[in-house]
Amino acid sequence: MKLEGLGYTYVGGASVGPVSLALRPGERVLLTGPSGSGKSTLLRLAAGLTQRHGQGDVVGQARVDGQPLAGMAPAQRARQVGLVTQDPSDQLVAGSVADELAFGPEGAGFAPEQTHARVGELLAQLGLPAAAAPQQLSAGQRQQLVVAAARSAGARWLLLDEPLGHLDPGAAQRLLEQLDALASAGLGVVVVEHRVDACWAWCDRVVVMRRGQVVVDRPRSEVHPSDLEGLQLPAALGAPAEVVPPPRAGAVVHTLRGLAASYDGRAVLHGVDLVLRAGERVVVVGPNGAGKSTLLRQLPGLRVPEDPDLSLFRATVAEELAVGPTERGLTVDVDRIARALGVRDLWEEPPQALSRGQRLRVAVAAALCCQPAPLVLDEPTTGQDAEHVEGLFDALEALGTSVVFATHDLELAARRAHRVVVLVDGRVVADGPPAEALAAAPLHRAPRVEALLGSGPPQPLPDGVAATVPDPSGPDPRLSLGLLATVGVLAVVLDAPSTLGALALVTALPALAVVGRYRAAMLGVAAAVVWSTMLSQALFYSDMPRVPLVSVGPVTLWREGVVHGLVQSLRLVAMGFAGATVAIATAPDRLLQGLAALRVPWAVAFLAVTSLRMVPLVAREWMAVRQARSRGVPPRQPWARLRDELLLLRPVIARAVRRARTLAEALDARGFDPAGGRVPRVPLRMKGWERMVLGVAGLGALGVVGSEVLYQLYLAEVLYVPQLRPLYAWVR
């Protein structure tokens, strides 16, 4: 691969490049540099995704075998280059682990048996359950999944943006070992990473960027410590800083005893005991999926989530920091906190327009302005270079804040924590001073951590066992869609409350069976729809003749309006129940496959299914934003409260825009082509009983529609058949 004068100029004037690099097959390249130096932009340009950079100007080009990547068809490009950007959650395109891995090969034209074999090979490496929904995996597991998906179509070059950011040390080491094996087989690998020490033994070439330019490009053996100024020095080039001594034990501020907790219906924490004291910095470490984030959600104080976007809901940084103290009546030196966190110069900037590192610091500063006890941080080092991480914890130390934070950075835990809690499989296996707790932790440790602790490596946790690749289960999605269409036809044609009520009951039974713990909520929504529609129609019904049902002063409820409202609402309820059943009971990828088989344009079908899949995620984000709002006191006046609720949509919308862009990049990188064909790994085959059910339902709907048409022709005096008098009576 060759980058020939490749660069980009943003609309605001900032630029990256031009950069010229020659990358060789089998080369292991570490691309590092301070936050905001242009690494991610260069990686996207190198992947040929120039069209995803808005209105700026692109210069130069990236070539593979002499061919420009930007001019290749998506499927062809996916066979050449795989790209993974920073946030794994936003790159998930399918509804199960197996289908996520199959997306690239299907778009690249693999035969079904080839795709099946490829998915099985990748599952064996990952050790993830094939049928699991990607959103139910831990952040680290999702990171492993998207890395595997990026190379699933056989890419010869792999470009990874901070792939270790969400991985525990053992998982990070396993990923680097996989990348090493791929490079040994001839795959060129470029990794953008701030965790230099973890990658040092792996890479054989180091490229450093500063202010949009490449300033260092040399073999690892020739890199000098001055080349990595402001970045994490590997153990081979410099000793780690001294460990922070523990403070005197303060008063107990919170105690957890025998805590058990679940997430998405799964037991995550089992009998956790934890004591928090004033002035302590407590670090929670453990493998991916150990329950760290779930534990943090059970703690008091203010929590800054791993995604800082969900903590920022005001128009400017100044407003963001002021909202808590102003509404709570606190006397806080906001300016001092802003300067300590390095965000005072961003005073009038909109928080959602800042870089990820800046957004994190603003979110932490806003929480600190509320004097939390303690401040709870989930992965505060993701996307941060060493200088920014040190600055963040220097500020927290200077402000004397009690902090509980989860991290995969064991060196940071060893140096900055007063106490380390090691969590494995939802249980605390060690709790004490950093040296003692980390020495006993069953986690892989990088060389700099070993130097800090002065101990040998512990026994690692066993790898997971890969599941076999199951075929998608359940009925053919075309049956579900056909039955949904049948319900829609009947809901439109039927107009008697009794028949529509029967239809609503029939559709409610399967919906309530599959919806799980949300049955009460679903019934409540259905009741609200019926009641509100009947009431509104009864109040404003104007057709004559009409009969008053109830009169209270000047207000009259009309009987015909009640009936009309009941009919309309039952139609909505029946279709809603049927749609919910299909959406919940049908795997998203099977639903997408069914829509495509019915000749719905693939891009339209994918958009519809993806939007459906995002509903619970957006709902969770909305709840996270509301939780962040709790650092202030919402207004009590109805109109002011409504305005406040609308303002909370700002971070949700901003997050959705970022997710849409990242998802578009992931689709491009995996060869998505709206005009191209796809070869599903499991073609649809409708069983005999499914055809029979669909046929019976179709004939029934056709009979109802035909009867209604004949009846309307009879009423219009267009066609009258005496022999059909019983039919006319039945329809009436």
C-alpha positions, 0 to 999 in steps of 0.5 A, a space after each residue: 500500500 502506498 500513500 501518495 501525498 495524502 491529506 485533508 483540509 477541514 472547512 475550518 482550516 485545520 489540515 492533515 498531511 500531505 503524507 507519503 508512506 510506503 507500507 509493505 505486506 507483513 509489516 506491523 506499523 504503530 501509528 501514534 501521536 498526541 490526541 488531535 494530531 490527525 491519526 484517525 483522519 489519515 487512517 480513514 483516508 488510507 482506507 479509501 473513504 474520502 467521501 465520508 469527510 464532509 465538505 473539506 478538500 482531499 489531496 493525494 490518494 491511497 493505492 494498493 497494487 497500483 490501483 487507487 482505493 477510492 475508485 474501487 467498487 465497495 466489494 473489491 475494496 473490502 477484499 483489500 482493506 479492512 478498517 476499524 474506527 474507535 467506537 465499536 458499538 457504532 460499527 455493528 451492522 447485524 443482529 447476531 455475532 455470526 451475522 456480523 462476521 458474515 456481513 463482509 463475505 456476503 457482500 463480497 460475493 462469497 459462496 454460502 459454504 465459504 461464508 459459513 466456513 469463514 464465520 466458523 474460523 473467526 468464531 473459533 478465534 474469538 470464543 464468542 457465542 454465535 447467536 448472541 446479540 452484539 449489543 449484549 456483549 461487553 465493550 471489549 467483546 464488541 471491540 474484538 468482534 468488529 476487528 474480526 468483522 473488518 477482516 472477514 472478507 479477506 482484507 490484505 491490509 488491516 487499519 485499526 484505530 485504537 483497537 486496545 482502548 476497550 480491551 482488558 490487558 489479556 484480551 489486548 495481548 490476544 488481539 496483538 498475537 492474532 495481528 502478529 499471526 496475520 502479519 506473519 501470513 503476509 497481512 499488512 497491519 497499521 494500529 493507531 494506539 496511545 497504549 504504546 507500551 502494550 504494542 511495543 514488542 509487537 510492532 516493527 515500525 513506528 510512525 509518530 504524527 504531530 499537528 497533522 504531519 508525520 514527524 517520525 517514521 523509523 524502525 522500532 529499534 531506532 526510536 529514541 525517547 525524545 521521539 515519544 515526548 508527551 506519549 507513553 514511553 515503553 518499558 524499553 525506553 524509560 522507567 515508569 513514574 513513581 507509585 502514588 502513596 496511599 492517603 490516610 484512611 478517611 471516613 466511610 462514605 458508602 458501603 455495599 454488602 452482598 450486592 447482586 445485580 443484573 443487566 439485560 436480564 443476565 446476572 452480572 454481580 454476585 455478592 460484591 462487598 465494597 467500602 468507600 472512604 473519603 479522599 480515596 481513589 479506588 480503581 476497579 479492574 478486571 477482564 472484559 465482561 467482569 461487571 465493572 460498569 454494572 458495579 459503577 452504576 450501583 455506586 452513589 455520587 455522580 457518574 461520567 459514563 464511558 461515552 461522555 456525549 451522554 453527560 453533556 446537554 447544555 449549549 456551551 461549556 460555561 452553561 454545562 459547568 454552571 448548571 449543577 452549582 446554580 440549580 443546587 445552590 452550591 458555592 463552587 469555584 467553577 473557574 478553578 475547576 475549568 482551568 484545572 481540567 484544561 477547558 477554560 479556553 473552551 468557555 463559549 464552545 458547544 460541548 458536542 462539537 468538541 473532540 472526544 478528549 475535550 468532551 470527556 474533560 468537560 463532562 468530568 469538570 461539570 460533575 466536579 462542579 457539583 461536589 460529588 462524593 465520590 466522582 465515578 468514571 467509567 474508562 476515563 482513558 479511552 482516546 486520551 494520550 498520556 499527557 491528557 490522562 496525567 493532566 486529568 488525574 493531576 487535576 483530580 488530585 489537586 482538587 482533593 476529589 474522591 474518585 472511583 474509576 474503572 480502567 484497563 490501564 493497569 499502569 495507571 491503576 498501579 500509579 494513581 490508585 490508593 486502592 485496587 478492586 479486582 473483579 472477575 466474573 462478577 466477584 471481587 477476587 482482590 481488594 487492597 493496595 495496588 501492588 498487592 491487588 494487581 500482583 494477585 490479579 489473574 490479568 496479563 500485565 505489560 512490561 511497565 506494570 511488571 516493572 512497577 510491581 516487581 513481580 512475575 506474571 500471574 496465571 492468565 484466565 482461560 480463554 472462552 470456548 467458541 460455539 458452533 455456527 448455528 443456522 438462523 432459527 425460527 420461521 421464515 421471515 416471509 411468513 411473519 411479514 405475510 401475516 403482518 400484511 394480513 393483519 394490516 389488510 384486515 385492520 383496514 377493511 373491518 369496521 365493526 368494534 366486535 370484529 376489530 376487538 377480536 383481531 386485537 385480541 388475536 394479535 395481542 396474545 403472541 405479542 404479550 408472549 414474546 415481549 417479556 418483562 414489558 407486558 405491563 408497559 405494552 398493555 398500558 400503551 394499548 389502553 392509553 391509545 384506546 382511551 385517548 382516541 375514544 375520548 378525543 373522537 367523542 368530544 369533537 365528533 361532528 357528523 349528523 345525526 349524533 346522539 349525546 352519551 354524557 353531558 357535563 355542562 357545556 361538554 358533551 360526549 357523543 355516542 357515535 364519536 365513542 364508537 368511531 374512536 374505538 374502531 380507529 384505536 382498535 385498528 392501531 392496537 391490532 397493527 401495533 401488536 402484530 408489528 411488535 411480535 414480528 419485530 421482537 420474535 424475528 432476528 433483525 438479519 432474518 427480517 432484513 433477508 425477508 424484506 430483500 426477498 420480497 423485492 424491497 430495495 436492500 438499502 431501504 430494508 437495511 435502514 428500516 431494520 437498523 432503525 428498529 434495532 436502534 430503538 432500545 439503544 436510543 432509549 438507554 441513551 435517553 435514560 443516561 442523559 436524564 441521569 446526567 441531568 440529575 446533577 442539577 434540579 429540573 424546573 417545576 413549572 410545566 412549560 419550563 420543564 417541557 423546555 428542559 426535556 426538549 433540551 435533553 434531546 441535544 446529546 441524544 441527537 448529537 450521538 445519533 448523528 455520530 453513530 450514523 456517520 460511523 455506521 456509514 463508514 463501517 458499511 463502506 469499509 465492509 463492502 456495502 453496495 446498495 446496487 450490488 447483490 449479496 449472497 446470504 450464507 443461509 438462503 431462505 427456504 419456506 417449509 411446507 407448513 409455513 406455505 400452508 399457514 400463509 396460504 390460509 391467512 391470505 385466502 381469509 384476508 382475500 375473502 374478507 376484502 372480496 366480501 366487503 367489495 361486493 357489499 359496497 357495490 351492493 350499497 352503491 346499486 352497482 351490483 346485486 346478487 340475490 344469492 349473496 344476501 346472507 353474505 351482505 347480512 354478515 358483512 353488515 
